[in-house]
Amino acid sequence: MPYIRVISEDEAEGELFKVYDDIQRSRGRVANVLRIQSLRPRGLKTHLSLYMDTVFGKGPLGRRQRELLAVAVSSTNGCDYCVIHHGEALNKYVKDADWVKAFAADPDGFELEPEERALVDYAVALTRDPATGRKEAVEGLRAAGFDDEAILHATEVVSYFNYVNRMVHGLGVELESDDDRDYDY
């Protein structure tokens, strides 16, 4: 049960009704991680815009890389909600649910190709201790072949998932039932 009041789609009025309607038209449903922001429709709309650009928008990182970062950050933060949602999304690219589960269980120790390893190491380090050793981590990304735009994009993805993981934990967002879930919220 969420820790704050949440306005359902049936109760929504005014600006929130419009935001929910737009979400339902484009995505089919309103996920709990979005619904938790129902008391602030402008914040919800801004959140969705950031999410869509960061995870789905045009950029130097591919979707597999973005979902890999999402799962690495969310696993490091112990955010089952996002690990499950984005693990399902990652599996669309990996096509091996056991691989995804093993990666989510240990992003640090999981064997990856050097490029993905550099991304995950950066994500985990930035998540665990954002104030220490980032210059070296950025240099590791460069050494793995990432340019500055890709490094910025990786940082945006990592930062976004740290933000949303804290929304989930801080406000008690519950995972949707299997019937109500799709991999991307």
ABEGO torsion letter per residue (X at the ends): XBABBBBBAAABBEAAAAAAAAAAAAAGBBBAAAAAAAABAAAAAAAAAAAAAAAABBBABBAAAAAAAAAAAAAAAGBAAAAAAAAAAAAAAAGBAAAAAAAAABAAABBBBAAAAAAAAAAAAAAABAABGAAAAAAAAAAAGBBAAAAAAAAAAAAAAAAAAAAAAAAGBBBBBAAABBABX
